[in-house]
């Protein structure tokens, strides 16, 4: 019995066992006992994860894959969850710290990343397969066109490591794009020195009009003339790092408080 890849689920099953072993081995195992695999499919990563000393959980939205995993990996037992990771309440379902790993469907990989960031207090590490272009964007430093919302928000809370590329022909079916594996390791201090909700709004708003200077792209925050005179507002968002966006957030928050 095998599972037929489903286009509507964005399934591309990895067939190269060496690569699967390298992905599973990229987890450091530091700061957690539990590992959650997102979208295990036919268990190409699962088989190597089960060889570790960690408690392995898996969440899968495809019922055919669930049947296959139950038949071939009875070790998972009750740790195999039929459900959608994006809709999963991690706080109640996984009360202990856990790592996230998976060959992520490319159509939802950014959403998986945002959910990880939202749950950063309980996710110290992530290892995942992404579309190469997205992986590069996540790890990109300031100063390039690839640097954007994903870069800033991820790098605000995690150290990003671009590990290796993956040829598209080691998948069934081959995707139309190249792939890459990256690792995120949570920073020791994940509390930003600003209003974090406002920080997210500032970053997202700034990059929605990335060709404009912040003086223009952040108009919705009703910046007063004296604040816009600060040289930082004359720059474009891709020129700024995490600390710069923290400073901007505090300037906006201070102005709003003083008004």
TAZI-V354146 format. One record per run of one state. SS is the DSSP state (alpha for helix, beta for strand, coil for the rest). FROM is the first residue (numbers start at 1). LEN is the number of residues. Records with the same first field share a line. If there is no record, write none. Layout:
# TAZI-V354146
SS: FROM-LEN  FROM-LEN
This chain:
# TAZI-V354146
coil: 1-6  10-3  15-2  26-8  39-7  50-5  61-2  73-1  83-2  88-2  94-4  104-5  119-6  140-9  167-1  173-6  187-9  209-4  218-1  222-3  229-2  235-1  240-2  259-1
alpha: 7-3  17-9  46-4  63-10  74-6  85-3  90-4  109-10  132-8  149-9  168-3  196-13  214-4  219-3  225-4  231-4  237-3  242-17
beta: 13-2  34-5  55-6  80-3  98-6  125-7  158-9  171-2  179-8  213-1  236-1
